[in-house]
C-alpha cells in the first residue's frame, strides 16, 4: 500500500478529539516504552526529540521523567504539535511541524524517542540514517512500531494495509547506523462487541490503513460485517490484533 502523507495528516487531524479516549493499545505501548527507557536509557538527558508526538501521551511522561531537559516535539499535523506543546508547557520554538522524512534540525540530541509512528515511513533506512545524524555520538534512538500481524484481520478481509516489517528486517534497516541494544515484539488483541465497533475504533484513532470513509457501499459494509464475524468472532467478541515492536538503538561510532 502506497502511503499518502496528505491523507495520513487528514485522518489524524480528524481524530484529534477522539484519539486519547480510544487509543487503548497505544497507551499500553507507551507504558512499555517508558519501562524500556527506564531500563536501558540514561537517567539524565539535556536535549530530547520526540517524533510523532500526536496528542502528547508520551510527551507528558517524557517531561515527567526527564525534568529540566530541553524537550522537542515533532508531528506531521500542525494542530497536534500545537496541542502537545500547550498541554506539556513546551516552548513553541521546540515544536517542529512536518514529515520527519523531510524536516531538518539545527541541533543534535542525546535521545530520540517515538511511539507508533515509524510504520508510516516511506524510506525507513534513509530516515534512520538521517536521525542518526541528529544524535550525538553514543546517543540513543528508542521507539516502537508495528510488525506483520498488525491489523491482520482487516488486511485478510480487505486486502488493504501498510507494509510492515519483521523484527529481523527492522534490524537490517537500523544496523548501518545503530547498534541494537534491545529488540522485542508482542501481540495485543483488543475485543469489540461487533465488527462495526472495530471500524469505529480504527477511525477514532486515525490509524486506519484501511480506507473506511470512501468506496463503502451498504452492500460492501454488510458483507464486511458478516465475513468479519464469521471468520474471527469468538464467544461473542470480535478481535483486532496489534503487533507492537520495540527497539533500543545506540548510534554507532563510524
PyMOL commands that set and color helices and strands:
alter all, ss='L'
color gray80, all
select helices_A, chain A and resi 5-14+16-22+24-40+57-65+78-87+92-94+118-120+124-133+152-158+167-175+195-205+218-232
alter helices_A, ss='H'
color red, helices_A
select strands_A, chain A and resi 47-51+70-75+95-97+109-114+135-146+178-185+188-192+238-242+244-251
alter strands_A, ss='S'
color yellow, strands_A
deselect
rebuild
show_as cartoon
